[in-house]
């Protein structure tokens, strides 16, 4: 095929893509479903702290999932789909990229309808002191919908190739919607607090990029490669998968860390200082207070300070205690 052996991805990646062309990728699909269920539980907890009924919770979750699919899919389109010089000038690679983007653009039609159809849940937030956030959220959703409409529905401006520059705008729009949604939740739970805003935003955006990327891999990249499983196409698919794996290596620990920080106020107590150390439920009574019904995410700044102090103690040694 004229491809230097040293430029090939590691054999395990190639083998995984080859096997993905002939099987159903059961485990990744199960992981995707598990991620959806976990996100539903997280949204239910968050909306519960806002005092929202179950109906608003479902709408909020569907809205965030649809936005995540747009944002994460746009990341794959913008950053992972490339010409692949290692595969040479094989026309099959170019056709593979076109098939991928075509499948994604067709899926966008449904996802944008879900985003728009579930947007009325923002009315819930207008009466809770975050009206400006809800208005900004709605405006961004309309902007993303207009961008998708121009690239998918309008014959004059329809995307004609995989390198359409609007893919970066779509990525920015999807991330912006997720960020405003996260900021709304953080402001409701801890008005004016900086760290809850940062942690919540990072958590939601990381979730969206992972979910959308996983969806692209399972329902865009693999089916598109199945239509023409030649060597250059397998190589291009493997390259894309490797790039996504680098994202996952960052996103996974980020989700775990930010999830733990957000769970602190709900996990049996709120940490406070007790002799300069973290005290658990079995420690001194002044070390912990009973968790509130809503959970006070402002304690995240205290948690961050204690973690920073613990790191200083480990570096300085026992004499610093």
N, C-alpha and C positions, 0 to 999 in steps of 0.2 A: 504493500500500500504506500510505500515511500515515506513512512513515518519513522523517524529515528527511535530506537528502542529506549534511549535515555529520557525522551520527552514524554513517555507514556505515564499516566497516573499509576499509583501503586496497584498491583494485581488485584487486591481485594476489592477495590472500587470498580475496576473493570468487570470483575466477576459478578459483583452485586448488580451492576446495570444489566449485564447479559442475562442473569437469572430473572431480573425484573421484567424482561421482555417476554418471558414465557410463564410467569406465575402471577398470582393475584396480590403479592406483597401483603400477606395477611397480617404479619406483626406490625408493620408501619401503619396499616389501617386501624388496627386495634389501639395503637398508641395515639392515633389521631382522635379516635372516639373518646379515649380516656382524657385527653387534653380538653376536649369539648365539655365533658362532664365536670372536670375540675373547674373549668372556667365558669360553668353554670353555678356551681356551689359558691365560688368566690363572688359572683355578681349577686347571688341571693343573700349572702352575708352583708355585703356592702349596702344593698338596697334595704335590707332589714334595719340597718342602723339609721337609714333615712326615714324609716316608718312607712315604706312603700308597700302597697298590696302586691300579691303574687302576680297579677296581670302586668303591672308595670315592670316587674322583675324580668318576666319572660321577654317583653318587648325590648328592654334594655340589653339583655343578653344577645338576642337575635341581631340587634343593631350593632353591637360591638363585634360580633362574629363576622357579619357581612363586611364591616369596615376593615377588620383584620385581614380578611381574604383579599380585599382590594390592596391594602398596604403591603402585605407580605408578598402577594403575587407581583405587585409592581416592583418590589425590590429584586425579585428573581429576574424579571424582564429587564430592568435597567442595569443591574450589576452582574448578572450571571450569564445571560445570553450574549455570546460574543462570536466573532468570526472564526475563532479557533485555528490559529496559524499552524499548530502542530498537525492538524488533519489535512493540511494542504489546501488546494483550491477545489476540493471535491464539491460539486454542486449539491450532493446529497446533504451536506451539512447546512448549507444555506436554506434548502428546502425544509430541513428539520426545524430550523429556527422559525421559519415562516409558519409551519404547522403549529408550533408551540404558541406563538403569539396569536394565531387565529383562534385556537381553542380558548386561550385566556380572554380574548376580546368577546367571544360568544358567552363565556361564563359571566363576564362583567355585566351583561344585560340583566341577568337575574339578580346578581348581588346588589346592583344599584337600586333595583326595585325594592329589595328588602330594606336597604338603607333608608329609602324615602318612605316606604310603608310603615316602618317602625319609628320614624322621626317624631311622630306626635307624642311619644313618651316624654319628650323634652318639656311638654306642658307641665308635667309633674314638678319639675325643678323651678319653674318660674315663680311659684308662690313660696319658695323656701330661701329667699335671700341670695339666690344665684341666678337671677333673671338674665344678667349680662352674659354669663357663661352659656346659658341655654340659647340665647339669641346668636351668639358667636358660633356655637355648635351647629345650629340650624343653617346659618349662612355658609359655613364650610361644607356642610353636606350638599347644599345646592350647588356650590362651586364644583365639587367633585363630580356630582351628577352631570353638570353641564360639560365638564371635561370629558367624561365617559361618553356622553351623547355625541360630542363632536368627533370623537375617535372611532365610534362604533356605528352610529345611526346616520350621521350626516354624510351623504355621498360625496360632497365636495371636499370635505375635510377628513374623511375616513382614513385611518392609519393604513398605509400601503406597504409598510415594511417593518421588520423587527427592530430597526434602529430609529423609530419615530421619537423625536426629542421630547414629546409630551409624556413619555413614560416617567421621566424624572419629576415632572409636575404632578403626575398622578401619585407617585410615591410620596412627595411632599404633602399633598392634600390628604392622603390617607393617614399619614403620621400626625398631621395637624388635628384631624378629627379625633383620633385616639388620645392625643395629648390634652385636648380641651375636655374630653369626657373624663379623663383621669383627674384633671385639675378641679372639675366640678365636684367630684366625690371628695377629694382631699379638702376643699374649702368648706364643704358642708360639715365634715367631721372635725376639722381643726382650722377654723377661720384665721387667716393671716400667718399660719405657721409655715416655715420654709421647708423643713426636712420632709414632712408628710407629703407636700406637693411634689418634691423631687422623687421620692421613693415611689409614690403612686404612679407618676407619669412614666418613669423608667420601667416599672413593672408592666403596665398596660401596653406600652409600645413594644417591649420585648416579646410579650405574648402575641401581639398582632403579627410581628415579623416572622415569628416561628410558625404560627398557625398557617398564615398565608403561604409561606415557603413550603411547608409540608404538603399543603393542598396542591400546589403547583407540581411538586415532585410526583405525587400519586396520580393526579388526574389530568396533568398537562404533559409533563416531560415523558413519562413512561408510555402513555398511549401514542404520543407523537412519534416516539422512537420505534414503537412496535410496527408502525406502518412501513418502515424501511430499515430493518436492523442490520445495516451494513457496518463494516469496521469503522469508517470515519464517523458515522452517526453514533455508534457506541462510545467512541472516544469523546465526542462532544458532550454526550449525556453524562459520561463519567466526570468530565471536567466541571460541568455545572454542579453535579452532586458534591464534588469536593469543595467548591466554593460555598455551597450552602452549609456543609459540615463545619466550616470555620465560623459561620454565623452561629450555629447551634452551640459550638464550644464556648462562645461568649454568652449567648442568651440563656442557656440552661442554668449555669451558676448564678446569673443575674436574677432570674426568676425565683430561684430558691432563696437567695439572700433577701431580696425585697419582699418575698412572700412571708418569710420569717419575721422580718421587721414589722410588717403590717399586722401579723398575727399576735404580736406581743400583748397588745391591750385586751385581746380576747382569750388568751390562753391560761386562764386561771388567776390572773393578777397583773398588776402594773408595776414594773420595776422602779424602785426608788433607791436612793443611797442609804446604806446601812453600814456605818463604819468604813465607808470608802469602798465597799464591795457590793456585788450583786447578791441580794438575799432572796431565796425562794419561798414558796408557801410554808415550808416547815421551819424557816428561819425566824428571826426576831419579828414580832408583830409590827414594829415600825418600818420594817423593810418592804412590806407589801400592803396594798389596800385592795379591797374587794373590787372586782371588775365592774364597771358601770354597764348599764344596759346597752349603751351606744358604743362604748370603747373610745378612749381618748387617744387619738393618734398623735397628739402633741407630745406624748411621752417618747416619740421617736428621737427627738433631739437629745433627750437624756440618755437613751439607749446608745446613740451614736457617740456621745461623750464618754460613756462608761467603756464602750468597746475600744475607743482610742486610748483611754487610760490603761486598760488591760494590756494593750499592745506595748505601751511605754514600759509597764512593769516587767513584761517578759524580756524586753530588750535590756533594761537596766539591771535586772537581777534582783535577788532578795534584798540587797542593801537599799534599794529605792523604795521599798514598801514602808 
